[in-house]
């Protein structure tokens, strides 16, 4: 609906909205305020998180550069943060099990990310064209990767994984060909 609205700065989701499609707020780099009516029974923006949350599932549907991902988030939806060009940092809390297709596509200001230990799946193109210099995964079992998950990241990006898991990550497709800076184990 608001795809590629580069000048959009804030949005209010009214009480009557019952469905939100994919890429709802994709490529809205200047968006800094997302609010959902407290009377909406399907979606919320709990604790002023600057995101649209699906209330029943705790799935984050859409966020922006100022989103604080709620602790109870279970998944990031298709295109949840796509095109948030100005996002420089995001904390992904434990409890998130999946990251959807194009979730962080074209987030060129996001230079590093830490993936929670609860993560089990990263879908196609989730981090396509991000400019990561480092990716840290806390999952002791490598998350399943869709296709082109890290396509277009810099050649010298380093992947850090938990101690004793490097071989498992490489076997699961988290290879030096993707992470040209190497796949290394955390020292602590």
N, C-alpha and C positions, 0 to 999 in steps of 0.2 A: 504494500500500500504506500509506504513512504520510502521505498527503495531509491537510493541515490539523491535524497534531498539534502544536499550538502549544507544548506543554510539552516536547517531545522535545529533548534537549540533545546526545545522542551516539548513534551507530549503528556497529555492527560488521557488515560483510558477510562471511559465512563462506566457507569454501573451496568449498562445494557449490553456490553460487549461480551459475547459468549464464545467466539472463535477468533483465532489469530493465525494467519497463514505463515508459511516459511518466508524467511528473509524480510520480515515485517519492517524492520528498521535498518536493514543492511545499507552500508555505505552512506551513513549519516555521521560523518566524522566530527561535527561540531555539537552533536547532541550531548547535553550534560545533565538533563533532568528528565526522569521518567517517573510518572506517578499514576497509580491506579486507584480509582474510587474505592473507598472503604466499603461501599455498598455492593461492589462487584462480587458475585458468589463463585466465579470461575478463576479469576486472576487476582493477584495482589502485588503490592510493592512493599512488603513487610519491612518494618524498621527503617523506612526511607532509604532502601538499598539502591535506588535508581535502576531498577530492573523490573521486568514483567515476569512474575513467577506464576506457574500453574499451581493453584492452591492444593488440589487433591494429590498431586504427584511430587511436589517440590522441585519440579523441573524448571530451569531458567529458560524462558522463551526468548527474551531479547534484553540486551544490556547496552551500555554506552561507556564512554571513557571514564566516568566517575562511579561506575557500579562497584558496590561492595557485595561480593557474592555471599549470600546468607549461608551460615554454617550447615543448615539442614538440606542444602541443595543436593539432589541426587544425580542430575544430568544437565548437560548443556545442550540445548536444542539446535537443530539445523540453522546455521547462520546466526547464532546467538550474538556474536560480537563481530560479524563480518564487516570489514571496512571501517573499523574504528581506528583510523589512521593515526589519531593523536594519543591513543592509549599507550602509556609508558610502563605501567605496572598493573598486575592483577594477582590476587591471591585466590587459589583454588583450594577450598577446604577439603579435609578428609570427608568421605561420604559420597563424593562424586564418583560414579561408576562408569559413565560414558560421556564422551565428547562427540557431538554430532558433526555431520557433514558441513564443511565450510565454516565451522564455529568461529575460527579466528582468521579466516582468509583475508589477506592483504592488510594485516595489522603491522605496518612497517615501522612503527615506533616502539613496538614491544620487542626488546632485544634479548630477553631471557624469560624462562617460565619454569615453574616447579609443578610437577604433576603429582597428585596425591597418591598415597599408597593403596587406596581403595579402587583406583582406576582399573577397569578391565577391558575397555574398548575405546579406540579412537577411530572414528569413521573417516571416509574418503575426504581428502583435501582439507582436513581440519585446520592445519597450520600452513597451508599453501601460501608461498611468497612472504612469509614472516621473515624478519631480519634477525633471527635468533643468533646470538653468539654462544649461548649455553642453554641446554635443556637438562633439567634435573628430574629424574623419576624416582619416586619413593616406593614404587610397587615392587615387592619381592618376586612376584610373578609378572613377567612382561605383559603389558596390555596387548591385546590383539590389534593389529593395524589394518585399516582399510587401504585403498590404493592412494598413492600420491599424498600421503599424510603430511610429509615434510618437504614436498617439492618446492624448489626455489629458495630454500634457506641458504645462507652463506656457506661456502665450501669449508670454512674453518670452524664451523659450529662444533662444540664439544658436548657429548652426552655423558652425564654422570648417573650411575646406577648404584643400587645398594651393594654392599660387600658380598662377594660370592655369587653374583648374578650376571656378570659380564657375558659369559658363554651362553647362558639362556637367552639374554637379550639379542645377541648376535644371531643365534639360531632362529629366533622369532622375527627376524627381518630388520632389527635395529642395527644396521651395519655401518662400517666405516665408509662405505660408498655414499651413504646418506649423511653421516656425521663425519665430515672430512677431518675435523680436529681430533677425532678419536672417540672411542667408547671406553670410559674409565670408571673404576669403582670408587665410591666415596671412601674417604680415609677414616671416617668416624661412624 
